[in-house]
Amino acid sequence: AEFAELAPESATPAQTALRWIIQQPGVTSVIPGARSVEQARANAAAAALPPLPQATLDAVRDLYDRSIRAEVHDRW
């Protein structure tokens, strides 16, 4: 729920997550899964979204650091 609140009105939370990944330094491609044609199209549309503002990037990074990093970061 906390992440969904960071999504702009023009994007779903999934699209926001994909857009955030796209904007990370060193990321050259994103390969999301999809269970339907509609989901694949929505995922692809994330690439056409305008860049997320720095405040959103920072908020997502903070959420990651607080809630996710300890569980997954050492696996990359």
C-alpha positions in Angstrom: 0.0 0.0 0.0 2.8 2.4 0.8 4.4 2.0 -2.6 1.0 2.4 -4.4 0.7 5.8 -2.8 3.9 6.9 -4.6 2.5 6.1 -8.1 1.5 9.1 -10.2 -2.1 9.3 -11.2 -1.2 8.5 -14.8 0.4 5.2 -13.9 -0.3 2.0 -12.1 1.9 0.8 -9.2 3.4 -1.8 -11.6 4.1 0.8 -14.2 5.7 3.0 -11.6 7.9 0.2 -10.4 9.0 -0.5 -14.0 9.6 3.3 -14.6 11.7 3.5 -11.4 13.8 0.5 -12.6 14.3 2.1 -16.0 15.6 5.2 -14.4 18.3 3.5 -12.3 21.9 4.1 -13.4 23.3 1.2 -15.4 19.9 -0.3 -16.3 19.7 -0.9 -20.0 16.6 -3.2 -20.1 13.8 -4.4 -18.0 12.1 -7.8 -18.6 8.9 -8.0 -16.6 6.5 -11.0 -16.7 2.9 -10.8 -17.9 0.0 -13.1 -17.6 -2.1 -11.5 -20.3 -1.9 -9.3 -23.4 -3.3 -6.4 -21.5 -0.7 -6.8 -18.7 2.1 -6.9 -21.3 0.8 -3.8 -23.0 0.5 -2.0 -19.6 4.1 -3.0 -18.7 5.4 -1.8 -22.1 3.6 1.5 -21.6 5.8 2.2 -18.6 8.7 3.0 -20.9 6.7 5.8 -22.5 5.8 7.4 -19.1 7.6 10.7 -18.3 10.5 10.3 -15.9 9.6 10.1 -12.3 10.4 13.2 -10.3 13.5 13.1 -8.0 11.2 13.2 -5.0 9.5 10.0 -6.1 12.8 8.3 -6.9 14.0 9.2 -3.4 10.8 8.0 -1.7 11.0 4.7 -3.5 14.7 4.3 -2.5 13.8 5.1 1.1 11.0 2.5 1.0 13.4 0.0 -0.5 16.1 0.7 2.2 13.6 0.4 5.0 11.5 -2.5 3.9 13.3 -4.6 1.3 17.0 -4.2 1.2 17.9 -6.4 4.1 16.0 -9.3 2.6 17.1 -9.2 -1.0 20.0 -6.9 -1.7 22.8 -9.4 -1.1 21.2 -11.7 -3.7 22.1 -9.4 -6.6 
